[in-house]
């Protein structure tokens, strides 16, 4: 087994120094909000496609996907397979509107369609969801730093948060895009190095991995039964109370439609392209890079399962059984089994995956906070330099909240972080897809009907959150005198994975029903605001 050596440290120091230098180097280009958030709308499609890919990968892919395949199977990979369908529909329905309107934020559309309150709600829901996401990513990075250095894990969170947010605050979107471009190649390289070393040590290589994993059911479309500790295949049909193959496909489609209709990370880069052709190229380059990469990292986790089956290790076994967190498996392998010099390269790849996502999300949070809330409602008609300074302050605050969230996750218990990430994304989806579908696909609704839909969606999401946090359980309802069957249903009416889909549906159906029956909107101009009224 290898140890982290001086050569590995040199590789990491060179990487960090290079990335950190991008902030001061490009800081002079972000002196206006247009440049700080969009880079002057001048980027070619190939560059944006690779940066969007780097953002979509993140350390959730690099660490959590191998962990999920190592401990469970391939059920959650079904979500990834729906990306091409999500992009195709989004390109036909949502994305052309944003370029035509020359927006900075994805939520500017909602004010034109439904009013200022709707825009503020959607922007706020996005900010909360992104802070949760970057907290997850930073947490995973801290696991890696811990495995590498055995420093206090809380200290690892602080180190990771400070280093990965430095160049973003200074350099804006310019630093984000060019560092993402570099990092996309680093994360590929890191993954290929790990995979090559695993196959080199396994007698029979790839054939052995496939044979052993197949025999143990590791390729099944199934999940881990926490009660028995065994892998079980998922059923096929429709259900709201258990994970099925059909439902996972629906969750995936909903997730990607939300991503490409209302995620500022995506929209901001899409409108930063220099032409509609470049914007189109960017989203499909991202797709063609992302789906195979997700599959590769899942298979890397399967390969690690076979590796440690053939070469038993007590720590690896503890990660498989849940005594240690499964997300430690790839960092553990990197530090303990890679040759001198390669550990630093792979860890740089993992850090690159994290930094690309953190920087994009921090910049997107800043853009939404300034454009949709601060500039629109708090401090109007200031000089542009004022808003650039405010954007940097918001980026700094986002980084602090990210660190706090990662510290919380250090003490959380979960099946795998990919599982947790999916649940959190579902709970805090905010019904945004339902909102955008109502806006783009119908001519119904205004701020009143949408407002009622938003309130009911928030109530629903809060209820599911309390269930997930164990603050609501069957005993509570039994104590209120309800029957055993009703209490059990109220304590878990749906699988948490489907909270996002139902949130979108609640908002859309309630708002549409009210708009048609009780609160019909007054006639108004909807030119270029729906698919029925666009040029």
C-alpha positions in Angstrom: 0.0 0.0 0.0 1.2 3.5 -0.8 1.3 6.6 1.3 0.7 10.2 0.3 4.2 11.3 -0.6 6.1 14.5 -1.3 5.5 14.1 -5.1 1.7 13.8 -4.5 1.8 17.0 -2.4 3.7 18.8 -5.2 1.1 17.8 -7.7 -1.7 19.1 -5.4 0.1 22.4 -4.6 0.7 23.1 -8.4 -3.0 22.4 -9.1 -4.2 24.6 -6.3 -1.8 27.4 -7.2 -2.9 27.3 -10.9 -6.6 27.3 -10.1 -6.3 30.1 -7.4 -4.3 32.2 -9.9 -7.3 32.3 -12.3 -9.2 34.6 -9.9 -6.8 37.5 -9.7 -5.8 36.9 -13.4 -9.3 37.4 -14.7 -10.7 39.8 -12.0 -10.2 42.8 -14.3 -12.7 41.3 -16.9 -15.6 41.3 -14.4 -16.0 45.0 -13.8 -19.6 45.1 -15.0 -22.5 42.8 -14.1 -22.8 41.7 -17.8 -19.2 40.6 -17.8 -19.2 39.2 -14.2 -22.2 37.0 -14.8 -22.2 36.4 -18.6 -18.7 37.2 -19.9 -20.2 39.5 -22.6 -22.2 36.6 -24.2 -19.2 35.7 -26.3 -18.4 32.0 -25.6 -18.2 29.3 -28.3 -20.4 26.2 -27.9 -17.5 23.7 -27.4 -16.1 25.6 -24.5 -19.5 26.1 -22.8 -20.4 22.4 -23.4 -17.3 21.2 -21.5 -17.8 23.7 -18.7 -21.5 22.6 -18.4 -20.3 19.0 -18.3 -17.7 19.8 -15.6 -20.4 21.5 -13.5 -22.8 18.6 -13.9 -20.2 16.0 -12.8 -19.1 17.4 -9.5 -17.6 15.4 -6.6 -21.1 13.9 -6.2 -20.3 12.0 -9.4 -16.6 11.4 -8.6 -17.2 10.1 -5.1 -20.9 9.3 -4.6 -21.6 7.4 -7.8 -18.8 4.9 -7.2 -20.0 4.6 -3.6 -23.5 3.9 -4.7 -22.5 1.2 -7.1 -20.1 -0.2 -4.6 -22.7 -0.5 -1.9 -25.9 -1.0 -3.9 -26.6 -1.5 -7.6 -27.7 0.6 -10.7 -31.2 1.7 -9.9 -30.3 5.4 -9.6 -28.4 5.3 -12.8 -31.8 5.3 -14.6 -32.1 9.0 -13.7 -28.9 9.8 -15.7 -30.3 8.0 -18.8 -33.2 10.5 -19.0 -30.8 13.5 -19.7 -31.0 13.3 -23.5 -34.9 13.3 -23.4 -34.9 16.1 -20.9 -32.5 18.2 -23.1 -34.5 17.5 -26.2 -37.8 18.7 -24.7 -36.2 21.7 -23.0 -34.6 22.8 -26.3 -38.0 22.7 -28.0 -40.0 24.3 -25.2 -38.0 26.4 -22.7 -34.5 27.4 -23.8 -35.2 29.5 -27.0 -37.2 32.0 -24.9 -34.2 32.8 -22.7 -31.9 33.8 -25.6 -34.6 35.7 -27.4 -35.3 37.8 -24.3 -31.5 38.4 -23.6 -32.0 37.6 -19.9 -29.3 37.3 -17.2 -31.4 35.3 -14.7 -33.8 32.4 -15.6 -36.4 33.9 -13.3 -36.8 37.2 -15.1 -39.3 35.4 -17.4 -41.5 34.6 -14.4 -42.1 38.3 -13.6 -43.2 39.0 -17.1 -45.5 36.0 -17.1 -46.9 35.9 -13.5 -45.6 39.0 -11.6 -42.9 40.0 -9.1 -43.9 37.7 -6.3 -43.6 34.6 -8.4 -40.1 35.7 -9.5 -39.0 36.2 -5.9 -40.3 32.9 -4.8 -38.7 30.9 -7.7 -35.3 32.8 -7.1 -35.5 32.0 -3.4 -36.3 28.3 -4.0 -33.3 28.1 -6.4 -30.9 29.7 -3.9 -31.9 27.3 -1.1 -31.6 24.3 -3.4 -28.2 25.4 -4.6 -26.8 26.0 -1.1 -27.9 22.4 -0.2 -26.2 21.1 -3.3 -22.9 22.8 -2.7 -22.9 21.8 0.9 -23.2 18.1 -0.3 -20.3 18.6 -2.7 -18.0 20.3 -0.1 -18.8 17.5 2.4 -17.6 14.9 -0.2 -14.5 16.8 -0.7 -13.8 16.9 3.0 -14.0 13.1 3.1 -11.3 13.0 0.5 -9.0 15.5 2.4 -9.6 13.5 5.6 -8.6 10.2 4.0 -5.6 11.9 2.5 -4.3 13.8 5.6 -6.3 12.4 8.6 -6.8 15.9 9.8 -9.8 16.7 11.9 -12.8 16.3 9.5 -14.3 19.7 10.5 -11.0 21.4 9.7 -11.1 19.6 6.3 -14.5 21.3 5.6 -13.0 24.7 6.3 -10.0 24.1 4.1 -12.0 22.8 1.2 -14.6 25.6 1.4 -12.0 28.4 1.6 -9.8 27.1 -1.2 -12.6 26.2 -3.7 -14.5 29.6 -3.3 -11.5 31.9 -3.6 -11.2 32.3 -7.4 -14.9 32.4 -7.9 -15.4 35.5 -5.8 -12.6 37.3 -7.6 -13.0 36.2 -11.2 -16.7 35.7 -11.8 -18.0 33.7 -14.8 -14.7 34.1 -16.7 -12.8 32.3 -13.9 -15.6 29.7 -13.6 -15.7 28.8 -17.3 -11.9 28.6 -17.9 -11.2 26.7 -14.7 -14.2 24.3 -15.5 -12.6 23.7 -18.9 -9.3 22.6 -17.3 -11.0 20.7 -14.6 -13.1 18.6 -17.0 -9.9 16.9 -18.3 -8.5 16.5 -14.8 -11.6 14.6 -13.5 -11.6 12.3 -16.5 -7.9 11.6 -16.0 -8.3 10.9 -12.3 -11.1 8.4 -13.0 -9.2 6.6 -15.8 -6.1 6.2 -13.5 -8.2 4.6 -10.8 -9.9 2.3 -13.2 -6.7 1.3 -14.8 -5.0 0.4 -11.5 -8.1 -1.6 -10.4 -8.1 -3.7 -13.6 -4.3 -4.1 -13.4 -4.5 -5.8 -10.0 -7.6 -8.0 -10.7 -6.7 -11.4 -12.2 -8.5 -11.5 -15.6 -9.2 -7.8 -15.6 -12.4 -6.6 -17.1 -13.8 -10.1 -17.7 -13.5 -10.9 -14.0 -15.1 -7.7 -12.9 -18.2 -8.3 -15.1 -18.4 -12.0 -14.1 -18.1 -11.5 -10.4 -20.4 -8.5 -10.3 -23.0 -10.2 -12.4 -23.0 -13.2 -10.1 -23.6 -11.0 -7.1 -26.4 -9.0 -8.7 -24.4 -5.7 -8.8 -25.8 -4.8 -12.2 -29.4 -5.2 -11.3 -31.9 -2.3 -11.4 -32.4 -2.6 -7.7 -31.6 -1.2 -4.3 -30.4 -2.2 -0.9 -33.0 -3.5 1.5 -31.9 -1.8 4.8 -33.8 -4.3 6.9 -32.1 -7.4 5.4 -28.9 -5.9 4.1 -29.5 -7.6 0.7 -29.9 -6.2 -2.8 -33.3 -6.6 -4.2 -34.6 -5.9 -7.8 -37.0 -3.0 -8.2 -40.5 -3.6 -9.5 -41.4 -2.1 -12.9 -44.7 -0.4 -12.5 -46.2 2.8 -11.2 -46.0 3.6 -7.5 -45.7 6.5 -5.1 -44.7 4.4 -2.1 -41.7 2.4 -3.4 -38.9 2.8 -5.9 -39.8 1.3 -9.3 -38.1 1.4 -12.6 -40.8 3.4 -14.3 -40.9 5.9 -11.4 -37.1 6.4 -11.5 -37.4 7.2 -15.2 -40.1 9.7 -14.5 -38.1 11.2 -11.6 -35.1 11.5 -14.0 -37.1 13.2 -16.7 -38.6 15.6 -14.2 -35.1 16.3 -12.7 -33.6 17.2 -16.1 -36.5 19.2 -17.3 -36.3 21.2 -14.1 -32.5 21.6 -14.7 -32.9 22.9 -18.2 -35.9 25.1 -17.6 -35.1 26.8 -14.2 -31.5 26.1 -13.1 -29.5 29.2 -13.3 -26.3 27.1 -13.6 -27.5 25.9 -17.0 -29.4 29.0 -18.2 -26.6 31.3 -17.4 -24.2 29.4 -19.6 -26.7 28.9 -22.3 -27.4 32.6 -22.7 -23.6 33.3 -22.5 -23.1 31.6 -25.8 -22.2 33.9 -28.7 -25.0 32.5 -31.0 -28.1 30.2 -30.9 -26.0 27.6 -32.8 -23.3 27.7 -30.1 -25.9 27.4 -27.3 -27.4 24.3 -29.0 -24.0 22.7 -29.4 -23.2 23.4 -25.8 -26.1 21.5 -24.3 -25.6 18.5 -26.5 -21.8 18.4 -25.9 -22.6 18.4 -22.2 -25.1 15.5 -22.7 -22.7 13.4 -24.8 -20.0 13.8 -22.2 -22.1 13.5 -19.1 -24.1 10.3 -19.6 -21.1 8.1 -20.4 -19.1 9.6 -17.6 -21.8 8.9 -15.0 -21.9 5.3 -16.3 -18.2 5.0 -16.1 -18.0 6.1 -12.5 -20.8 3.7 -11.5 -18.8 0.9 -13.2 -15.7 2.1 -11.3 -17.7 1.5 -8.1 -18.6 -2.0 -9.2 -15.0 -2.7 -10.1 -14.0 -1.6 -6.6 -16.5 -4.0 -5.2 -14.9 -6.9 -7.1 -11.4 -5.7 -6.1 -12.2 -5.7 -2.4 -14.0 -9.0 -2.8 -10.9 -10.6 -4.2 -8.6 -8.7 -1.8 -10.5 -8.4 1.4 -9.9 -5.3 3.5 -11.6 -4.6 6.9 -12.2 -0.9 6.2 -13.6 -1.6 2.8 -15.9 -4.2 4.3 -17.1 -1.7 6.9 -18.0 0.7 4.1 -20.0 -2.0 2.4 -22.0 -2.9 5.5 -22.6 0.6 6.7 -20.3 0.7 9.7 -18.3 3.4 7.7 -19.7 5.8 5.1 -19.6 4.3 1.6 -18.4 7.6 0.1 -15.0 6.9 1.7 -14.3 3.9 -0.6 -12.7 5.8 -3.6 -10.6 8.1 -1.4 -9.5 5.1 0.6 -8.5 3.2 -2.5 -6.7 6.3 -3.9 -4.5 6.9 -0.8 -3.9 3.2 0.1 -3.4 1.5 -3.3 -2.3 3.9 -6.0 1.4 4.2 -6.8 3.4 7.2 -5.7 2.6 10.3 -7.8 -0.7 9.0 -9.1 -2.5 9.7 -5.8 -1.9 13.4 -6.2 -3.1 13.4 -9.8 -6.3 11.5 -8.9 -7.1 13.6 -5.9 -6.5 16.7 -8.0 -9.2 15.2 -10.4 -11.6 14.8 -7.5 -11.0 18.3 -6.3 -11.4 19.6 -9.8 -14.8 17.9 -10.0 -15.8 19.6 -6.8 -14.4 23.0 -7.6 -16.1 23.2 -11.0 -19.5 22.6 -9.5 -18.9 24.8 -6.5 -17.7 27.8 -8.5 -20.6 27.6 -11.0 -23.2 27.3 -8.3 -21.7 30.1 -6.2 -21.7 32.4 -9.2 -25.2 31.4 -10.1 -26.5 32.1 -6.6 -24.8 35.5 -6.8 -26.4 36.3 -10.1 -29.9 35.3 -9.0 -29.5 37.2 -5.6 -28.4 40.4 -7.3 -30.6 40.4 -10.5 -33.8 39.0 -9.1 -33.8 40.3 -5.5 -31.2 42.9 -4.6 -31.2 45.1 -7.8 -34.9 44.5 -8.4 -36.3 45.2 -4.9 -33.7 46.4 -2.4 -31.2 48.8 -4.0 -32.5 50.1 -7.3 -30.8 52.4 -9.8 -27.2 52.1 -8.4 -24.1 52.3 -10.5 -23.1 49.0 -12.1 -19.9 48.9 -10.0 -22.0 48.8 -6.8 -23.8 45.6 -8.0 -20.5 43.9 -8.9 -19.3 44.5 -5.3 -22.6 43.3 -4.0 -22.2 40.1 -6.1 -18.9 39.4 -4.6 -20.3 39.8 -1.1 -23.1 37.4 -1.9 -20.6 34.9 -3.3 -18.7 35.1 0.0 -21.9 34.6 2.1 -22.9 31.6 -0.1 -19.5 30.1 0.7 -20.0 30.5 4.4 -23.4 28.9 4.3 -21.9 26.1 2.2 -19.4 25.4 4.9 -22.1 25.3 7.6 -24.2 22.9 5.6 -21.2 20.6 5.0 -20.5 20.5 8.8 -24.1 19.4 9.3 -23.7 16.5 6.9 -20.6 15.3 8.7 -22.9 14.1 11.5 -25.8 12.9 9.3 -26.5 9.3 8.6 -27.7 8.0 5.2 -27.7 5.0 2.9 -25.4 6.8 0.4 -24.9 10.5 -0.4 -26.3 9.9 -3.9 -29.5 8.7 -2.2 -29.5 11.7 0.2 -28.8 14.1 -2.7 -31.8 12.7 -4.7 -34.1 13.1 -1.7 -33.0 16.6 -0.9 -33.4 17.6 -4.5 -36.9 16.2 -4.5 -38.0 18.0 -1.3 -36.6 21.4 -2.2 -37.6 21.3 -5.9 -40.2 24.0 -5.0 -42.5 23.0 -7.8 -40.5 25.1 -10.3 -41.0 22.7 -13.2 -44.8 23.0 -12.7 -44.5 26.7 -12.6 -42.5 26.9 -15.9 -44.7 24.3 -17.6 -47.8 26.5 -16.7 -46.0 29.6 -18.0 -44.7 28.2 -21.3 -47.3 25.6 -22.2 -50.5 27.4 -21.3 -52.0 30.9 -21.6 -53.7 30.5 -18.2 -52.8 31.8 -14.8 -51.6 35.0 -13.1 -50.0 35.9 -9.8 -53.1 35.1 -7.8 -53.6 31.5 -8.9 -49.9 30.8 -9.0 -49.6 32.2 -5.4 -52.1 29.7 -4.1 -50.3 26.9 -5.9 -47.0 28.1 -4.3 -48.4 28.1 -0.8 -49.8 24.6 -1.1 -46.5 23.4 -2.6 -44.6 24.8 0.3 -47.0 23.2 2.8 -46.5 19.8 1.0 -42.7 20.1 0.9 -42.6 21.1 4.6 -44.7 18.1 5.5 -42.4 15.7 3.6 -39.3 17.4 5.1 -40.7 16.8 8.7 -41.3 13.2 7.8 -37.7 12.8 6.5 -36.3 14.5 9.6 -38.3 12.0 11.8 -40.2 14.8 13.4 -43.5 13.3 12.1 -44.0 9.5 12.6 -46.8 7.0 13.0 -46.8 7.3 16.8 -47.8 10.9 16.5 -51.0 10.1 14.6 -51.8 7.1 16.8 -51.6 9.5 19.8 -54.2 11.7 18.1 -56.6 8.7 18.0 -56.3 7.8 14.3 -56.4 4.2 13.1 -53.3 2.1 12.6 -53.7 2.1 8.8 -54.4 5.8 8.4 -51.5 6.7 10.8 -49.1 4.5 8.8 -50.1 6.2 5.5 -49.9 9.8 7.0 -46.5 9.0 8.4 -45.2 8.0 4.9 -47.7 8.8 2.2 -45.1 8.6 -0.6 -41.5 7.7 -1.1 -39.4 10.8 -0.6 -37.9 10.4 -4.1 -41.3 11.4 -5.6 -41.8 14.6 -3.5 -40.4 16.7 -6.4 -42.7 15.2 -9.0 -45.8 15.7 -6.8 -44.6 19.2 -5.9 -44.5 20.2 -9.5 -47.9 18.6 -10.1 -49.5 20.3 -7.2 -48.3 23.7 -8.2 -49.4 23.2 -11.9 -52.8 21.6 -11.2 -53.9 24.0 -8.5 -52.8 27.1 -10.3 -54.4 25.9 -13.6 -57.6 24.9 -11.9 -57.9 28.2 -10.1 -57.1 30.1 -13.3 -59.8 28.3 -15.2 -62.6 28.1 -12.6 -62.2 30.7 -9.8 -59.6 33.3 -10.7 -59.5 33.8 -14.4 -56.8 36.2 -15.4 -57.7 39.5 -17.1 -56.8 39.7 -20.8 -53.2 40.8 -21.2 -50.3 40.7 -23.7 -48.5 37.4 -23.7 -46.4 37.9 -26.8 -43.3 35.7 -26.8 -44.2 34.4 -23.3 -45.8 31.0 -24.3 -45.3 28.5 -27.0 -48.7 29.6 -28.4 -47.9 33.2 -28.6 -44.2 33.3 -29.7 -42.9 34.5 -33.0 
